[in-house]
Amino acid sequence: MENWCKIKPKINLIIDTIMFLDLMAVAGLGFLMKYILLPGYKINEIYESDVELFFLGLDRHQWGVIHLYLALFMVFLLIWHIILHWTSIVCIFRQMIKDGTVRIIIASIVVILSLFFALSPFFVDAEIVPLQRKHNRNRIPERFGTQPANNFDDTYKYARLSDTLTGPQKTDTQNIPAVTPLAEPEQDTDPHLHHNQVNIDGTMSLNEISERYQISIEELAKIINIPVESANERLGRLKKRYGFEMDDLRSFVSQRSSINK
């Protein structure tokens, strides 16, 4: 018993030191995934293409797994810390709250909340929200602003702005044709012109695309020339390995979707 009393403070110090280092590692990985290894939608906004970010050969999701293991290890150390200090905790708790019934209620609330925070993710369902992909088609030069000219009014407005900056051009006012409203453009039936509307990015797998657009995995794999066995892997990783173009896959899916309709 005397030996344990001498060893216990040293063990406490070692556990506290390891727990502190583990906590700092958990915080550092959180910063890494938040500000460096950005999620897919932010990557598309910044890089305007389907790319993946890696650090030391691991992507965001793989570092997330390490982050989880470090968090579980910290919980393990915290439990050991509580066990080694249990006598002191009970003593201080009794001094703070004299009523035994109140102590039981508070302790029960702490235990219930702890279990709720730790286990509730296993009993909830995620919300499925379609991504709004942003594309930079029909962009206006920077000196005219960044708003796209999607209709005749915008085009006319930017043309007037150009005259203001560069000076009006001398023209024969008698030969200027009357401005007439533009007719509503006909619906283009060529699916290749609208492949960017297909919601496919590097975070998806061929299995997900097959389920969403009702296209067989074999056809999808053949288009981008990858083995069918890789259907569960994310497209971003497969793209680095096989060097296919995401637009080829989008065009094929768009064409097949149009045919199915």
Buried (B, 14 or more C-beta within 10 A) or exposed (E): EEEEEEEEEEEBEEBEEBBEEBBEBBEEBBEBBEEEBBEBBEBBEEEEEBBBBBBEEEBBEBBBEBBEEBBEBBBEBBEBBEEBBEEEEEEEEEEEBEEEEEBEEBEEEEEEEEEEEEEEEEEEEEEEEEEEEEEEEEEBEEEBEEEBBEEEEBBEBBEEBBEEEEEEEEEEEEEEEEEEEEEEEEEEEEBEEBBBEBBBBBBBBBEBBBEBBEBEBEEBBEBBEBEEEBBEBBBBBBBEEEEBEBBEBBBBBBBBBEEEE
